[in-house]
Amino acid sequence: MVNGQDTTELANKYGTPLFIYDVNKIRNNARAFVHTFEKLGVKAQVAYASKAFSSVAMLQVAKQEKLSLDVVSQGELYTALKADFPVEKIHMHGNNKSAQELEMAVSHKIGCIVIDNFYEIKLLDDILANYKTEMDVLIRVTPGIEAHTHDYILTGNEDSKFGFDLANGQAEKALQMISESKWIQLKGLHCHIGSQIFETDGFVMAIKRLFSTLEEWKTRHAFVPKVLNLGGGFGIRYTSEDDPLPLSGYVEALVSEVKVHVNRIGIPYPEIWIEPGRSIVGNTAITLYTVGSKKVIPGVRNYVAVDGGMTDNIRPALYQAKYDAVLANKASQKVAETVSIAGKCCESGDMLIWDLDLPTVEHGDLLAVFSTGAYGYSMSSHYNRFPKAAVVFVENGKDKLVIKRETYQDLLKNDLSYE
């Protein structure tokens, strides 16, 4: 069941593979962040990182929940505009923003651009001069904190394609360049230390590093940030191995640590921005598959193949990501065998789950894979020319198709004949 809807009935109605989102869970996750900031009396923006899952319907829900929005491309910005998302609450990221992307952002008067490199400063300044308009920006910095879930490493230089390094003076040079611009208005700093983080230690270390720099900039440049964007990366539960904090716990730790440092260096408390994506949608969806073939290798492994795979969930092949699943039509039956779930793509690496305990699996059974709401549909592909899956939203016991299943005609709509 998903929010009162029987998954078997949804599979019969919409087919498989099928992404099913529980919209009530999306709203609850968003509110956990927003309400915690409100409870603590801190001015904040919770910007949904739309790369996790972007669609018109999803961004409409984000708008209804009064979230801001993080986009990283013209396509994501275009989707936001089609969803009638408030442009003043849109923030644009990207390590290689094109002139076309920046012009689109400027022409639509979005709320903020996160500056990522020196080339971008000059490019944006020229575009703003041409439009004779100003734009708020943040400087993205790499604070030298590398987060690997439970492991936080402090280094002199973080090896990353994103942002300006704090240790070698890049960020300070960016500050000076921006200060010379008539059009670019610097509001503060941005950092992001990693993904799927289950503790707050790394965030605390990053905040300390940011304020060490801000203390120096206050003295040398009289710079006081109005905004501090601390990124995202808050972990979710995929399997029993994962033990994330309550979403409110991340916010409480961030707010508390910032308070320590603003009091220490004597500046006003800045507006805090965060960018949760996975932690808003990741645990709100399941993917339904229909079981097809089965291959038994005595003493080695039992393979069970489903009608999707790496085309709708690349993460196991790309990151060795782990998932849990059940047979939706046999959820109450006892475990009878251990199987490995194979996708149907022509790739040996197309495996969704290794060593999953299930009831006896038969052709036509429905497999429900949990926590597929982030980076499933958004990273899907047409490999082997498989059409993309459908997406259904369920809220208050009612289902609604929000992304149609692609047809074979859709696959060919951009193909041109060579004859």
N, C-alpha and C positions, 0 to 999 in steps of 0.2 A: 504493500500500500504506500502511496505517496500522497500525503495530505488528503486522505479519504478516498483516493482514487485507486482502483485495482490495477496493478501494472499489467496483468494479463489482458484486461480489457483495453488498456491504452495501446498495447502492442497490436491487438487485433484491429484497432481503429486507425492507427498511424503507421504500422509496420515497424520493422527493425532494420538496422540499428536505430535507436531512438534515445535522444537526450531528454530527460524529464527533470525539470527544475521545480522545486518547492519554493514558491515565491514568498510564502510566509517566513521561511527560514532566511531568505535573502534580506527581507525587511528586518528581522530580528538581529541579524548580524550587523547590519548597517546601524541600527539603533543602539546596539551595545557600544559602538564607538562614539556616536554622536551624544548619547545621553550621559556617558561618563565625562566627557568634556564639560557638558552643561552642569552636571552635578559638582564638578570641581571648580566651576566658575571661571573657566579658561576660554578665551576667544579662540576659535579653531575652525579649520576647514578639513573635513574628511573627504578626500578626493578618491573616488573609485578609479582604480587602475584598469582602464577598459581593455587593455591587452589580455587580461584574464578571460574575458568573454564579452565581446561587443556585438550588440544587435540593437535595432531600434527599440524593441520591446524592453530589453535589459536597461537601456539608458533612460527609458521612460520611467521605469521603476526607481532608478537612481535619482532621477529628478523629483519624483514624488516623495522620496525620503530626504530631500533637501541636501543631497550630497553635492560635492564638486566633482570634477572629472579630469582625469589624467589621460591625454592622448599622445601618441607618438608618431602619427603619420597623417597625411591628408585623408586617407581612407577612414581612419578613426574619427577625425574631425568632421568629415562629411557625414558620417553616421550620426554624430552628435547633433549636427545641424538639422538633419532629417528628423531626429527625435525631438526637435525644438528645445534642446537643452540650453539653459541660460548661458550665453556666451561669456559673460563676466565671471563665470565659475569654472571655465575651462582652462587647464594648464597644459602647455605643450612641452614634451620631452623629445629627446633624440640626440644621438652622438654625431649625426651627419645630416642635419636639417638642410634641405635644399632651399634655394631661393623661392621656388614655387610654394613650398610648405610654409615658409615664413611669411610670404605675401598673403597666403590664404588666412593665416592666423591674424595678421595685421589688418587685413581688409575687413575681417569679421569682428575685429575689436575684442579678441578673447582676453581673458583676465590676466594671464601671466605666461611668459616663456621662460623655461629653465635653460640658462646658457650653459653650454657644455664644452666649448673650446674657443680659442682665439679667433679662428677663421669666422666663426659664427657671430662674434661681436661686431666685426667690421661689416659683415653681410647684413646683419639686422640693422645696424646704424644707417647704412645706405638706403635700405628699404624704408625705414621710418622717415628719413629725410625726404625721400621721394613722396611719401604720403603726407608729410608734414604733420605727423602725429607721434605721441609718446606711447611707450609700452613698459609695463612693469615686468621686471625680471628677477629671478633668483640665480645665484651662481651655484652650479653643482660642484661640490668638492669631494675628493676622496680622502677621508680622515685617517686612513691607514689602519682600519679595522677590517679584518677579513673574517666573516662569520660562516662557520660550517655547523649549523644547528646548535650543537653543544660546545663547539670549540671556537674560541675567539683569539685571534692572533694579532698583536700590535706590531706593525712593521714601519720602517721609515718611509717606504714608498709602496703604495698598493699598485699592483700590476693590473690595470683596468683600462678598457677603452673609453670609459666614461669619466667626465669631469676633470677638474683642475686639482692637482696634488697640493696638499697643504705643506708638506715637509720641504719642498724645494722652491717655494715662492711663487709657483704658478698662479695660485688663487689670488695672492696679493697683487700680482701683475694684472690679472683680470679685473680686480677691483679698481685699480688705477686707470685702466683703459676705459672702463664703463663710466667712471667719474668724469671723464673728458667729453662724454657724449651729451649732446643737447637733448637727445630723444629717448635714451634708455634710462629708465628709472629703477635703480637697484633697491629691492625691498628686503633682501636677506640671503640666506644660504640654504642649500639643499644637500642632503646626503642620503645614501642608501647603502646599507652594509651587507645585504644578502637576502636570502629567501628561506622560507620554511624554518624560521627561528623559533625555538621553544622556550628560550630564557630571555631575561632582560639585560643580562650583563653586557652584551655587545653594544646595545643601545646606550647604556650608561657610559661605557668607555668612549663611544663616538661623541656623545654630548660633551663630555669632559674635554675631548680634543677640540671640538668646535669652539668651546668657550675659551680655551687657551688662546686660540687664534683671535677670537673676537675681542678679548682683553687687549691684545697687542694692537689690533686695528683701531680700537677706541682711542688708544694713546697716540698712534702714529697718524691716523686718518680721520679721527672724530666720527668713526662709523659706528652706528648703533642699529642693529637689525630690527625691522618691523615684523618680519616673518622668519620663522625657523621651520623648514620642512625636513622632517626626520624620516621620510620615506615609508616603506612598508616592509614586507617580508615576514609578517606574523604567521606562525605555523598553524596548520590544521591537522586533524587526525585522518590518515589514510588507512592505517592498519593498527593493530594492538601495540605495535612497537612505538607509536607516536603518542606523546603526552604533552600537548600544547597547554598554555595558560588560558584562562578565560580571556576573552578579547578585552574586557575592561582592565585586566591586569597589566597589559602592555601600556595602555593609556596612562594609568595611574603611575607607573614607573617613569615614563617619559616626563610627565608633568612635574613630578616630585624632583627629579634630577635637574631639570631646567630651573626650577625655583631656587635650588641651592646656588646655582651659578649666577643668576641674575642678581640675587642679593649680594653675592660675593663681590661682583665687579661693579655693582651699582648702576644697573640700567633697567628701564621698564620691561615688564614681562612681555615678550613678543607674542604675536599670534602664532599658534602652533598648527602646522599642516602635517597630515599623514596621508599615505597613499596605499591603503589596503585594496588588494584585488582578489587574490586567492582566498583570503580570510573572509571575504564577503560572499563569494559564490562557490568556492571549492567544495564545501561539504553540503551544498544545497541540491546537488543533482546526482542522478544515477544514469548509467547508460544501459539500455536493454539490448541484448543480443539474442538471436535464435541459434541454438546448437545445431550444427550440421554433422560432419563426419567425426569419427573417433578412431584413433590408432593406438593399439595396445602393443607395447614392446615388453614382453615378459621379463621381469626382474630389472627393468630399466625405467620406463616411464609410460604413463597413459596420457596421450594427447587428446584433447577435445577441441575441435575447431568451431568457431563462431562466424557469423556473417559480417563481421567488421574486423577491426584490428588497428594497425598503425596509421591507417588513413583517418581514423577518428580519435585515436589516442596514441600519439607518437612518444609520449613520455617514458613508457617502459623501455623502448628501444633507444631513446635518446639519452635518458638520465638513469636508466635502471630503476625507475620509479616503481614502487610497490603499491598494490591495491588489494582490497578484499572484495568478495562477491558471494552471492547465494544464487540458488536456483529459485527464481521468483514463483514458479508454479509448484515448487516442492519445498517451500521454506520451512514447513513444520515437520518434514521427514528427517530421519536420523542420518548421520554421516555414514556412507558406505564405501567410499573410495577416495583416493587422492589422485587428482588429475592436474594437468598443466593446460592452461587456456591458450590456444594458438589462434592468431588472426588468419585471414584468408589471403593476405597479400603474398606475392611470390618473392618472399624474403625469409631466410632462416631466422633472422632476428625479430620477426613479427610475432612476438609472444607477449600476451597481456599479463598473465599471472602464472608463476611457477608454483607447483605443489599446493594446490587448493583442495581442502577437504569438503566434499559434497555428498549428497545422496546419490544413488545410482543415476548416472547421466545418460539420457536417451536423446535420440534425434528429435528435434522439435521442442525440447525444453527451452525455457527462457532464463538466460543468465543476466542477473542484475549486478553491475559493477558499481561500487559506492564511490562517492567523493570525486566525481568526474566533472564538476562544474567549472573548473579553471583549467585552461590550456588544453582542453579536449577539442571542442568545436573550433576554438580560435586558432589552433595549430593544425587543423585537419587539411588533407590534401586530396588530389585527384590521382594519386599513384595507382597504377594499373587501371586507370580510368574508372575508378569507382565513384559514383555520385556521392555527394555529401549527405549526411544523415539529416533527419528532421529534428526540430527542437520544439518541445511542448512545455508550456508553463502551467502549473497547477496551483490554484489559490482558493482557499475556502471551499474545497471539494469540487471545484470546477476546472476543467481543462481547456486550454486554448492553444492552438497551433501558432507559433510565433516565427518559425523559420520553416519553409516548405522543404520537403525532401527534393533534392535535385533529380531531374530527369536526364536521360541520355541526350536529349536535345540540348539541355543546359550545358552538358559537357562539350558540345560541338559548336556552341553559339559564336565563338570567336575564331573557329577554324576557317581557313580559306582554301579553296581548291587550287591545285597547281596544274590542272589540265586545261 
